[in-house]
Structures are given as structure tokens and as C-alpha cells.
């Protein structure tokens, strides 16, 4: 109790950029294309049949993962801005308190 909250806005922005970068790499190259190639290379086999239906759901999962990472990055960026705005508001309020009418 009594600890001061400290936030490193620049670190939050750096983290957001790194997370966005990783989100952009997900699914490139598309696993759906590789899985389709496996399916095409194994016609009339159990593995080929299973692979034929697996590519799209896997790619869809990757895209959802990328969207979640982008949401995390957005939250980190927003938090950095909020911390800075809050800090500026508190400083202005303290200044008005210490120097009324100035």
C-alpha cells in the first residue's frame, strides 16, 4: 500500500510495435497453401483427405491469433497515451493548487 504507480510509456509503445510486427508475420507464408500441397501430393490417401480440409481452419486460427495480438498492441498504445494524459492533468492540477491565480 502507498506505492506509486509508474508507467514507462515509451516501453509500452515499443512493446506495441514489437507485438504488431509479430502479428504481421503470422500466417506468412500461408500454412493453408502448404497443407493444400500436401493434400494434392497424396491423393486417395487418409492423410491427403485429412489435409484437404485442414488448411482453412488452421489459417483462420492464425488470423484470429494475429487479431488478438493487434488488440494487445492497441491496448498498450492506448495505455501509454492515457498514462501521459493523466500525468499531464495531475501536473496541471498540482500547479493550480500550488500557484492559484497564476
Helices and strands as residue ranges (DSSP letters): H 9-25, H 31-41, H 46-52, H 55-98
